[in-house]
Amino acid sequence: MPLYEYACRECGARFERMRKTADRLSAPACPACTSGETMLVMSVTGGVGGASARAAAAAPACEGGHGPCCGGGACMN
């Protein structure tokens, strides 16, 4: 089941709920104030895997100064 993020129009609380896709638009009660005046909001998605920006910045530069190499292979200058 997908995870959806909601916001309460009464108290401004934000919370998440695992719900069936078909049920995503029905307003769940706010856990903070129990109001039914909630709305579905866009949430930020997270990524799994890959290098962080700090790790990429710490990687050795390619020949010619074109930035960090990716994938551990040869530079593609």
PyMOL Python script that loads the backbone (N, CA, C, O; Angstrom):
from pymol import cmd

cmd.read_pdbstr("""\
ATOM      1  N   MET A   1       0.840  -1.183   0.000  1.00  0.00           N
ATOM      2  CA  MET A   1       0.000   0.000   0.000  1.00  0.00           C
ATOM      3  C   MET A   1       0.887   1.249   0.000  1.00  0.00           C
ATOM      4  O   MET A   1       1.895   1.291   0.706  1.00  0.00           O
ATOM      5  N   PRO A   2       0.523   2.251  -0.776  1.00  0.00           N
ATOM      6  CA  PRO A   2       1.300   3.493  -0.820  1.00  0.00           C
ATOM      7  C   PRO A   2       1.133   4.323   0.461  1.00  0.00           C
ATOM      8  O   PRO A   2       0.137   4.211   1.177  1.00  0.00           O
ATOM      9  N   LEU A   3       2.119   5.134   0.713  1.00  0.00           N
ATOM     10  CA  LEU A   3       2.109   6.045   1.857  1.00  0.00           C
ATOM     11  C   LEU A   3       1.729   7.437   1.344  1.00  0.00           C
ATOM     12  O   LEU A   3       2.372   7.960   0.434  1.00  0.00           O
ATOM     13  N   TYR A   4       0.690   8.032   1.924  1.00  0.00           N
ATOM     14  CA  TYR A   4       0.223   9.363   1.523  1.00  0.00           C
ATOM     15  C   TYR A   4       0.392  10.342   2.669  1.00  0.00           C
ATOM     16  O   TYR A   4       0.284   9.970   3.837  1.00  0.00           O
ATOM     17  N   GLU A   5       0.659  11.598   2.327  1.00  0.00           N
ATOM     18  CA  GLU A   5       0.820  12.657   3.332  1.00  0.00           C
ATOM     19  C   GLU A   5      -0.400  13.571   3.293  1.00  0.00           C
ATOM     20  O   GLU A   5      -0.890  13.940   2.226  1.00  0.00           O
ATOM     21  N   TYR A   6      -0.875  13.924   4.482  1.00  0.00           N
ATOM     22  CA  TYR A   6      -2.054  14.782   4.623  1.00  0.00           C
ATOM     23  C   TYR A   6      -1.725  15.975   5.510  1.00  0.00           C
ATOM     24  O   TYR A   6      -0.786  15.934   6.305  1.00  0.00           O
ATOM     25  N   ALA A   7      -2.513  17.041   5.363  1.00  0.00           N
ATOM     26  CA  ALA A   7      -2.390  18.226   6.216  1.00  0.00           C
ATOM     27  C   ALA A   7      -3.777  18.551   6.759  1.00  0.00           C
ATOM     28  O   ALA A   7      -4.779  18.410   6.059  1.00  0.00           O
ATOM     29  N   CYS A   8      -3.819  18.990   8.018  1.00  0.00           N
ATOM     30  CA  CYS A   8      -5.078  19.357   8.654  1.00  0.00           C
ATOM     31  C   CYS A   8      -5.352  20.837   8.412  1.00  0.00           C
ATOM     32  O   CYS A   8      -4.484  21.678   8.644  1.00  0.00           O
ATOM     33  N   ARG A   9      -6.540  21.149   7.954  1.00  0.00           N
ATOM     34  CA  ARG A   9      -6.920  22.543   7.714  1.00  0.00           C
ATOM     35  C   ARG A   9      -7.225  23.271   9.018  1.00  0.00           C
ATOM     36  O   ARG A   9      -7.165  24.499   9.068  1.00  0.00           O
ATOM     37  N   GLU A  10      -7.549  22.531  10.067  1.00  0.00           N
ATOM     38  CA  GLU A  10      -7.885  23.144  11.358  1.00  0.00           C
ATOM     39  C   GLU A  10      -6.637  23.539  12.155  1.00  0.00           C
ATOM     40  O   GLU A  10      -6.499  24.688  12.574  1.00  0.00           O
ATOM     41  N   CYS A  11      -5.732  22.576  12.359  1.00  0.00           N
ATOM     42  CA  CYS A  11      -4.576  22.850  13.231  1.00  0.00           C
ATOM     43  C   CYS A  11      -3.245  22.923  12.490  1.00  0.00           C
ATOM     44  O   CYS A  11      -2.235  23.310  13.079  1.00  0.00           O
ATOM     45  N   GLY A  12      -3.226  22.555  11.195  1.00  0.00           N
ATOM     46  CA  GLY A  12      -1.989  22.639  10.412  1.00  0.00           C
ATOM     47  C   GLY A  12      -1.062  21.442  10.560  1.00  0.00           C
ATOM     48  O   GLY A  12       0.013  21.423   9.962  1.00  0.00           O
ATOM     49  N   ALA A  13      -1.454  20.448  11.340  1.00  0.00           N
ATOM     50  CA  ALA A  13      -0.607  19.260  11.516  1.00  0.00           C
ATOM     51  C   ALA A  13      -0.458  18.519  10.192  1.00  0.00           C
ATOM     52  O   ALA A  13      -1.374  18.505   9.371  1.00  0.00           O
ATOM     53  N   ARG A  14       0.702  17.907   9.996  1.00  0.00           N
ATOM     54  CA  ARG A  14       0.946  17.065   8.824  1.00  0.00           C
ATOM     55  C   ARG A  14       1.182  15.654   9.328  1.00  0.00           C
ATOM     56  O   ARG A  14       1.855  15.449  10.338  1.00  0.00           O
ATOM     57  N   PHE A  15       0.616  14.673   8.611  1.00  0.00           N
ATOM     58  CA  PHE A  15       0.755  13.281   9.020  1.00  0.00           C
ATOM     59  C   PHE A  15       0.678  12.385   7.791  1.00  0.00           C
ATOM     60  O   PHE A  15       0.251  12.816   6.720  1.00  0.00           O
ATOM     61  N   GLU A  16       1.097  11.134   7.957  1.00  0.00           N
ATOM     62  CA  GLU A  16       1.122  10.168   6.863  1.00  0.00           C
ATOM     63  C   GLU A  16       0.205   9.002   7.181  1.00  0.00           C
ATOM     64  O   GLU A  16      -0.006   8.655   8.343  1.00  0.00           O
ATOM     65  N   ARG A  17      -0.335   8.405   6.129  1.00  0.00           N
ATOM     66  CA  ARG A  17      -1.183   7.224   6.267  1.00  0.00           C
ATOM     67  C   ARG A  17      -0.907   6.274   5.099  1.00  0.00           C
ATOM     68  O   ARG A  17      -0.768   6.708   3.955  1.00  0.00           O
ATOM     69  N   MET A  18      -0.828   4.976   5.398  1.00  0.00           N
ATOM     70  CA  MET A  18      -0.773   3.962   4.354  1.00  0.00           C
ATOM     71  C   MET A  18      -2.216   3.654   3.991  1.00  0.00           C
ATOM     72  O   MET A  18      -3.016   3.256   4.838  1.00  0.00           O
ATOM     73  N   ARG A  19      -2.538   3.846   2.705  1.00  0.00           N
ATOM     74  CA  ARG A  19      -3.917   3.644   2.274  1.00  0.00           C
ATOM     75  C   ARG A  19      -3.939   3.053   0.876  1.00  0.00           C
ATOM     76  O   ARG A  19      -2.975   3.170   0.119  1.00  0.00           O
ATOM     77  N   LYS A  20      -5.029   2.431   0.554  1.00  0.00           N
ATOM     78  CA  LYS A  20      -5.233   1.971  -0.814  1.00  0.00           C
ATOM     79  C   LYS A  20      -5.309   3.202  -1.717  1.00  0.00           C
ATOM     80  O   LYS A  20      -5.786   4.257  -1.300  1.00  0.00           O
ATOM     81  N   THR A  21      -4.845   3.061  -2.933  1.00  0.00           N
ATOM     82  CA  THR A  21      -4.869   4.178  -3.880  1.00  0.00           C
ATOM     83  C   THR A  21      -6.287   4.713  -4.058  1.00  0.00           C
ATOM     84  O   THR A  21      -6.486   5.924  -4.151  1.00  0.00           O
ATOM     85  N   ALA A  22      -7.261   3.829  -4.104  1.00  0.00           N
ATOM     86  CA  ALA A  22      -8.658   4.247  -4.292  1.00  0.00           C
ATOM     87  C   ALA A  22      -9.179   5.068  -3.115  1.00  0.00           C
ATOM     88  O   ALA A  22     -10.117   5.848  -3.278  1.00  0.00           O
ATOM     89  N   ASP A  23      -8.585   4.904  -1.935  1.00  0.00           N
ATOM     90  CA  ASP A  23      -9.040   5.612  -0.728  1.00  0.00           C
ATOM     91  C   ASP A  23      -8.257   6.883  -0.426  1.00  0.00           C
ATOM     92  O   ASP A  23      -8.534   7.547   0.573  1.00  0.00           O
ATOM     93  N   ARG A  24      -7.300   7.232  -1.255  1.00  0.00           N
ATOM     94  CA  ARG A  24      -6.385   8.334  -0.947  1.00  0.00           C
ATOM     95  C   ARG A  24      -7.073   9.690  -0.796  1.00  0.00           C
ATOM     96  O   ARG A  24      -6.595  10.532  -0.037  1.00  0.00           O
ATOM     97  N   LEU A  25      -8.179   9.920  -1.499  1.00  0.00           N
ATOM     98  CA  LEU A  25      -8.833  11.227  -1.458  1.00  0.00           C
ATOM     99  C   LEU A  25      -9.851  11.363  -0.325  1.00  0.00           C
ATOM    100  O   LEU A  25     -10.266  12.477  -0.008  1.00  0.00           O
ATOM    101  N   SER A  26     -10.259  10.253   0.287  1.00  0.00           N
ATOM    102  CA  SER A  26     -11.172  10.362   1.426  1.00  0.00           C
ATOM    103  C   SER A  26     -10.378  10.895   2.617  1.00  0.00           C
ATOM    104  O   SER A  26      -9.284  10.416   2.912  1.00  0.00           O
ATOM    105  N   ALA A  27     -10.942  11.886   3.290  1.00  0.00           N
ATOM    106  CA  ALA A  27     -10.217  12.605   4.344  1.00  0.00           C
ATOM    107  C   ALA A  27     -10.117  11.791   5.635  1.00  0.00           C
ATOM    108  O   ALA A  27     -11.135  11.519   6.271  1.00  0.00           O
ATOM    109  N   PRO A  28      -8.894  11.395   6.032  1.00  0.00           N
ATOM    110  CA  PRO A  28      -8.732  10.727   7.321  1.00  0.00           C
ATOM    111  C   PRO A  28      -8.780  11.767   8.440  1.00  0.00           C
ATOM    112  O   PRO A  28      -8.477  12.937   8.209  1.00  0.00           O
ATOM    113  N   ALA A  29      -9.153  11.357   9.632  1.00  0.00           N
ATOM    114  CA  ALA A  29      -9.179  12.271  10.772  1.00  0.00           C
ATOM    115  C   ALA A  29      -7.758  12.653  11.174  1.00  0.00           C
ATOM    116  O   ALA A  29      -6.849  11.825  11.123  1.00  0.00           O
ATOM    117  N   CYS A  30      -7.574  13.894  11.568  1.00  0.00           N
ATOM    118  CA  CYS A  30      -6.276  14.387  12.027  1.00  0.00           C
ATOM    119  C   CYS A  30      -5.941  13.731  13.372  1.00  0.00           C
ATOM    120  O   CYS A  30      -6.774  13.728  14.278  1.00  0.00           O
ATOM    121  N   PRO A  31      -4.739  13.180  13.508  1.00  0.00           N
ATOM    122  CA  PRO A  31      -4.372  12.555  14.780  1.00  0.00           C
ATOM    123  C   PRO A  31      -4.131  13.581  15.899  1.00  0.00           C
ATOM    124  O   PRO A  31      -4.175  13.229  17.077  1.00  0.00           O
ATOM    125  N   ALA A  32      -3.880  14.832  15.541  1.00  0.00           N
ATOM    126  CA  ALA A  32      -3.591  15.860  16.553  1.00  0.00           C
ATOM    127  C   ALA A  32      -4.859  16.465  17.146  1.00  0.00           C
ATOM    128  O   ALA A  32      -4.951  16.650  18.360  1.00  0.00           O
ATOM    129  N   CYS A  33      -5.850  16.779  16.284  1.00  0.00           N
ATOM    130  CA  CYS A  33      -7.049  17.469  16.782  1.00  0.00           C
ATOM    131  C   CYS A  33      -8.349  16.721  16.475  1.00  0.00           C
ATOM    132  O   CYS A  33      -9.430  17.189  16.834  1.00  0.00           O
ATOM    133  N   THR A  34      -8.255  15.579  15.824  1.00  0.00           N
ATOM    134  CA  THR A  34      -9.373  14.717  15.412  1.00  0.00           C
ATOM    135  C   THR A  34     -10.318  15.347  14.383  1.00  0.00           C
ATOM    136  O   THR A  34     -11.393  14.802  14.134  1.00  0.00           O
ATOM    137  N   SER A  35      -9.953  16.453  13.795  1.00  0.00           N
ATOM    138  CA  SER A  35     -10.779  17.094  12.762  1.00  0.00           C
ATOM    139  C   SER A  35     -10.816  16.223  11.511  1.00  0.00           C
ATOM    140  O   SER A  35      -9.842  15.534  11.208  1.00  0.00           O
ATOM    141  N   GLY A  36     -11.899  16.247  10.804  1.00  0.00           N
ATOM    142  CA  GLY A  36     -12.026  15.560   9.530  1.00  0.00           C
ATOM    143  C   GLY A  36     -11.686  16.463   8.355  1.00  0.00           C
ATOM    144  O   GLY A  36     -11.788  16.050   7.200  1.00  0.00           O
ATOM    145  N   GLU A  37     -11.281  17.697   8.648  1.00  0.00           N
ATOM    146  CA  GLU A  37     -10.936  18.673   7.610  1.00  0.00           C
ATOM    147  C   GLU A  37      -9.461  18.530   7.227  1.00  0.00           C
ATOM    148  O   GLU A  37      -8.638  19.388   7.545  1.00  0.00           O
ATOM    149  N   THR A  38      -9.150  17.444   6.548  1.00  0.00           N
ATOM    150  CA  THR A  38      -7.775  17.191   6.120  1.00  0.00           C
ATOM    151  C   THR A  38      -7.724  17.128   4.605  1.00  0.00           C
ATOM    152  O   THR A  38      -8.740  16.910   3.946  1.00  0.00           O
ATOM    153  N   MET A  39      -6.533  17.320   4.062  1.00  0.00           N
ATOM    154  CA  MET A  39      -6.370  17.272   2.608  1.00  0.00           C
ATOM    155  C   MET A  39      -5.075  16.560   2.253  1.00  0.00           C
ATOM    156  O   MET A  39      -4.094  16.606   2.995  1.00  0.00           O
ATOM    157  N   LEU A  40      -5.094  15.913   1.121  1.00  0.00           N
ATOM    158  CA  LEU A  40      -3.925  15.238   0.585  1.00  0.00           C
ATOM    159  C   LEU A  40      -2.942  16.293   0.100  1.00  0.00           C
ATOM    160  O   LEU A  40      -3.338  17.236  -0.586  1.00  0.00           O
ATOM    161  N   VAL A  41      -1.661  16.149   0.446  1.00  0.00           N
ATOM    162  CA  VAL A  41      -0.646  17.112   0.008  1.00  0.00           C
ATOM    163  C   VAL A  41       0.465  16.378  -0.731  1.00  0.00           C
ATOM    164  O   VAL A  41       0.655  15.175  -0.557  1.00  0.00           O
ATOM    165  N   MET A  42       1.190  17.116  -1.555  1.00  0.00           N
ATOM    166  CA  MET A  42       2.354  16.556  -2.234  1.00  0.00           C
ATOM    167  C   MET A  42       3.467  16.426  -1.220  1.00  0.00           C
ATOM    168  O   MET A  42       3.730  17.349  -0.450  1.00  0.00           O
ATOM    169  N   SER A  43       4.116  15.285  -1.222  1.00  0.00           N
ATOM    170  CA  SER A  43       5.234  15.100  -0.309  1.00  0.00           C
ATOM    171  C   SER A  43       6.508  14.897  -1.110  1.00  0.00           C
ATOM    172  O   SER A  43       6.470  14.571  -2.296  1.00  0.00           O
ATOM    173  N   VAL A  44       7.609  15.092  -0.456  1.00  0.00           N
ATOM    174  CA  VAL A  44       8.913  14.918  -1.081  1.00  0.00           C
ATOM    175  C   VAL A  44       9.245  13.432  -1.075  1.00  0.00           C
ATOM    176  O   VAL A  44       9.083  12.757  -0.058  1.00  0.00           O
ATOM    177  N   THR A  45       9.704  12.934  -2.197  1.00  0.00           N
ATOM    178  CA  THR A  45      10.076  11.528  -2.247  1.00  0.00           C
ATOM    179  C   THR A  45      11.530  11.362  -1.867  1.00  0.00           C
ATOM    180  O   THR A  45      12.336  12.269  -2.074  1.00  0.00           O
ATOM    181  N   GLY A  46      11.865  10.241  -1.329  1.00  0.00           N
ATOM    182  CA  GLY A  46      13.236   9.953  -0.947  1.00  0.00           C
ATOM    183  C   GLY A  46      13.858   9.000  -1.945  1.00  0.00           C
ATOM    184  O   GLY A  46      13.158   8.225  -2.598  1.00  0.00           O
ATOM    185  N   GLY A  47      15.149   9.058  -2.059  1.00  0.00           N
ATOM    186  CA  GLY A  47      15.852   8.157  -2.945  1.00  0.00           C
ATOM    187  C   GLY A  47      16.642   7.138  -2.162  1.00  0.00           C
ATOM    188  O   GLY A  47      17.067   7.399  -1.036  1.00  0.00           O
ATOM    189  N   VAL A  48      16.836   5.999  -2.747  1.00  0.00           N
ATOM    190  CA  VAL A  48      17.614   4.941  -2.118  1.00  0.00           C
ATOM    191  C   VAL A  48      18.796   4.649  -3.016  1.00  0.00           C
ATOM    192  O   VAL A  48      18.643   4.501  -4.228  1.00  0.00           O
ATOM    193  N   GLY A  49      19.973   4.567  -2.423  1.00  0.00           N
ATOM    194  CA  GLY A  49      21.157   4.255  -3.201  1.00  0.00           C
ATOM    195  C   GLY A  49      21.796   5.513  -3.762  1.00  0.00           C
ATOM    196  O   GLY A  49      21.300   6.619  -3.550  1.00  0.00           O
ATOM    197  N   GLY A  50      22.875   5.342  -4.463  1.00  0.00           N
ATOM    198  CA  GLY A  50      23.566   6.478  -5.055  1.00  0.00           C
ATOM    199  C   GLY A  50      24.421   7.203  -4.030  1.00  0.00           C
ATOM    200  O   GLY A  50      24.248   7.029  -2.824  1.00  0.00           O
ATOM    201  N   ALA A  51      25.324   7.998  -4.510  1.00  0.00           N
ATOM    202  CA  ALA A  51      26.221   8.747  -3.638  1.00  0.00           C
ATOM    203  C   ALA A  51      25.558  10.030  -3.162  1.00  0.00           C
ATOM    204  O   ALA A  51      24.770  10.640  -3.885  1.00  0.00           O
ATOM    205  N   SER A  52      25.882  10.428  -1.955  1.00  0.00           N
ATOM    206  CA  SER A  52      25.387  11.701  -1.449  1.00  0.00           C
ATOM    207  C   SER A  52      26.176  12.829  -2.103  1.00  0.00           C
ATOM    208  O   SER A  52      27.236  12.601  -2.685  1.00  0.00           O
ATOM    209  N   ALA A  53      25.656  14.034  -2.004  1.00  0.00           N
ATOM    210  CA  ALA A  53      26.342  15.190  -2.582  1.00  0.00           C
ATOM    211  C   ALA A  53      27.724  15.369  -1.954  1.00  0.00           C
ATOM    212  O   ALA A  53      28.682  15.713  -2.646  1.00  0.00           O
ATOM    213  N   ARG A  54      27.827  15.137  -0.641  1.00  0.00           N
ATOM    214  CA  ARG A  54      29.116  15.290   0.035  1.00  0.00           C
ATOM    215  C   ARG A  54      30.111  14.249  -0.464  1.00  0.00           C
ATOM    216  O   ARG A  54      31.281  14.566  -0.676  1.00  0.00           O
ATOM    217  N   ALA A  55      29.654  12.992  -0.657  1.00  0.00           N
ATOM    218  CA  ALA A  55      30.540  11.941  -1.149  1.00  0.00           C
ATOM    219  C   ALA A  55      30.969  12.237  -2.587  1.00  0.00           C
ATOM    220  O   ALA A  55      32.126  12.017  -2.946  1.00  0.00           O
ATOM    221  N   ALA A  56      30.056  12.727  -3.397  1.00  0.00           N
ATOM    222  CA  ALA A  56      30.386  13.062  -4.785  1.00  0.00           C
ATOM    223  C   ALA A  56      31.387  14.211  -4.843  1.00  0.00           C
ATOM    224  O   ALA A  56      32.277  14.209  -5.693  1.00  0.00           O
ATOM    225  N   ALA A  57      31.254  15.192  -3.951  1.00  0.00           N
ATOM    226  CA  ALA A  57      32.172  16.329  -3.926  1.00  0.00           C
ATOM    227  C   ALA A  57      33.557  15.905  -3.466  1.00  0.00           C
ATOM    228  O   ALA A  57      34.551  16.519  -3.855  1.00  0.00           O
ATOM    229  N   ALA A  58      33.638  14.860  -2.641  1.00  0.00           N
ATOM    230  CA  ALA A  58      34.921  14.404  -2.117  1.00  0.00           C
ATOM    231  C   ALA A  58      35.638  13.465  -3.090  1.00  0.00           C
ATOM    232  O   ALA A  58      36.810  13.150  -2.885  1.00  0.00           O
ATOM    233  N   ALA A  59      34.952  13.014  -4.144  1.00  0.00           N
ATOM    234  CA  ALA A  59      35.549  12.093  -5.110  1.00  0.00           C
ATOM    235  C   ALA A  59      36.655  12.800  -5.887  1.00  0.00           C
ATOM    236  O   ALA A  59      36.597  14.013  -6.091  1.00  0.00           O
ATOM    237  N   PRO A  60      37.658  12.047  -6.317  1.00  0.00           N
ATOM    238  CA  PRO A  60      38.743  12.669  -7.085  1.00  0.00           C
ATOM    239  C   PRO A  60      38.232  13.205  -8.415  1.00  0.00           C
ATOM    240  O   PRO A  60      37.344  12.624  -9.039  1.00  0.00           O
ATOM    241  N   ALA A  61      38.810  14.324  -8.836  1.00  0.00           N
ATOM    242  CA  ALA A  61      38.403  14.955 -10.092  1.00  0.00           C
ATOM    243  C   ALA A  61      38.952  14.179 -11.272  1.00  0.00           C
ATOM    244  O   ALA A  61      40.016  13.566 -11.175  1.00  0.00           O
ATOM    245  N   CYS A  62      38.246  14.201 -12.367  1.00  0.00           N
ATOM    246  CA  CYS A  62      38.711  13.570 -13.610  1.00  0.00           C
ATOM    247  C   CYS A  62      39.860  14.384 -14.187  1.00  0.00           C
ATOM    248  O   CYS A  62      40.052  15.552 -13.851  1.00  0.00           O
ATOM    249  N   GLU A  63      40.604  13.745 -15.048  1.00  0.00           N
ATOM    250  CA  GLU A  63      41.651  14.471 -15.740  1.00  0.00           C
ATOM    251  C   GLU A  63      41.006  15.580 -16.554  1.00  0.00           C
ATOM    252  O   GLU A  63      39.976  15.356 -17.189  1.00  0.00           O
ATOM    253  N   GLY A  64      41.569  16.724 -16.549  1.00  0.00           N
ATOM    254  CA  GLY A  64      41.015  17.848 -17.284  1.00  0.00           C
ATOM    255  C   GLY A  64      40.098  18.706 -16.425  1.00  0.00           C
ATOM    256  O   GLY A  64      39.579  19.721 -16.890  1.00  0.00           O
ATOM    257  N   GLY A  65      39.891  18.291 -15.140  1.00  0.00           N
ATOM    258  CA  GLY A  65      39.093  19.105 -14.228  1.00  0.00           C
ATOM    259  C   GLY A  65      37.617  19.148 -14.536  1.00  0.00           C
ATOM    260  O   GLY A  65      36.967  20.165 -14.292  1.00  0.00           O
ATOM    261  N   HIS A  66      37.062  18.056 -15.074  1.00  0.00           N
ATOM    262  CA  HIS A  66      35.650  18.059 -15.435  1.00  0.00           C
ATOM    263  C   HIS A  66      34.739  17.545 -14.315  1.00  0.00           C
ATOM    264  O   HIS A  66      33.563  17.280 -14.566  1.00  0.00           O
ATOM    265  N   GLY A  67      35.238  17.399 -13.114  1.00  0.00           N
ATOM    266  CA  GLY A  67      34.414  16.981 -11.986  1.00  0.00           C
ATOM    267  C   GLY A  67      34.600  15.513 -11.658  1.00  0.00           C
ATOM    268  O   GLY A  67      35.400  14.817 -12.282  1.00  0.00           O
ATOM    269  N   PRO A  68      33.836  15.048 -10.652  1.00  0.00           N
ATOM    270  CA  PRO A  68      33.995  13.669 -10.187  1.00  0.00           C
ATOM    271  C   PRO A  68      33.573  12.644 -11.241  1.00  0.00           C
ATOM    272  O   PRO A  68      32.642  12.872 -12.013  1.00  0.00           O
ATOM    273  N   CYS A  69      34.264  11.535 -11.254  1.00  0.00           N
ATOM    274  CA  CYS A  69      33.872  10.437 -12.124  1.00  0.00           C
ATOM    275  C   CYS A  69      32.677   9.731 -11.502  1.00  0.00           C
ATOM    276  O   CYS A  69      32.474   9.793 -10.289  1.00  0.00           O
ATOM    277  N   CYS A  70      31.901   9.071 -12.320  1.00  0.00           N
ATOM    278  CA  CYS A  70      30.773   8.331 -11.769  1.00  0.00           C
ATOM    279  C   CYS A  70      30.888   6.867 -12.137  1.00  0.00           C
ATOM    280  O   CYS A  70      31.415   6.514 -13.192  1.00  0.00           O
ATOM    281  N   GLY A  71      30.391   6.030 -11.261  1.00  0.00           N
ATOM    282  CA  GLY A  71      30.370   4.607 -11.533  1.00  0.00           C
ATOM    283  C   GLY A  71      31.707   3.911 -11.419  1.00  0.00           C
ATOM    284  O   GLY A  71      31.783   2.716 -11.708  1.00  0.00           O
ATOM    285  N   GLY A  72      32.750   4.582 -11.020  1.00  0.00           N
ATOM    286  CA  GLY A  72      34.045   3.958 -10.836  1.00  0.00           C
ATOM    287  C   GLY A  72      34.766   3.633 -12.144  1.00  0.00           C
ATOM    288  O   GLY A  72      35.861   3.070 -12.124  1.00  0.00           O
ATOM    289  N   GLY A  73      34.170   3.978 -13.264  1.00  0.00           N
ATOM    290  CA  GLY A  73      34.795   3.695 -14.550  1.00  0.00           C
ATOM    291  C   GLY A  73      35.700   4.820 -14.991  1.00  0.00           C
ATOM    292  O   GLY A  73      36.001   5.736 -14.226  1.00  0.00           O
ATOM    293  N   ALA A  74      36.125   4.738 -16.223  1.00  0.00           N
ATOM    294  CA  ALA A  74      37.012   5.765 -16.775  1.00  0.00           C
ATOM    295  C   ALA A  74      36.221   7.068 -16.994  1.00  0.00           C
ATOM    296  O   ALA A  74      35.006   7.054 -17.189  1.00  0.00           O
ATOM    297  N   CYS A  75      36.946   8.177 -16.957  1.00  0.00           N
ATOM    298  CA  CYS A  75      36.320   9.474 -17.223  1.00  0.00           C
ATOM    299  C   CYS A  75      35.896   9.533 -18.673  1.00  0.00           C
ATOM    300  O   CYS A  75      36.564   9.001 -19.560  1.00  0.00           O
ATOM    301  N   MET A  76      34.783  10.184 -18.894  1.00  0.00           N
ATOM    302  CA  MET A  76      34.288  10.311 -20.272  1.00  0.00           C
ATOM    303  C   MET A  76      34.428  11.762 -20.705  1.00  0.00           C
ATOM    304  O   MET A  76      33.437  12.478 -20.852  1.00  0.00           O
ATOM    305  N   ASN A  77      35.654  12.180 -20.906  1.00  0.00           N
ATOM    306  CA  ASN A  77      35.935  13.569 -21.305  1.00  0.00           C
ATOM    307  C   ASN A  77      35.724  13.766 -22.776  1.00  0.00           C
ATOM    308  O   ASN A  77      35.913  14.870 -23.285  1.00  0.00           O
TER     309      ASN A  77
END
""", "prot")
cmd.dss("prot")
cmd.show_as("cartoon", "prot")
cmd.util.cbc("prot")
cmd.orient("prot")
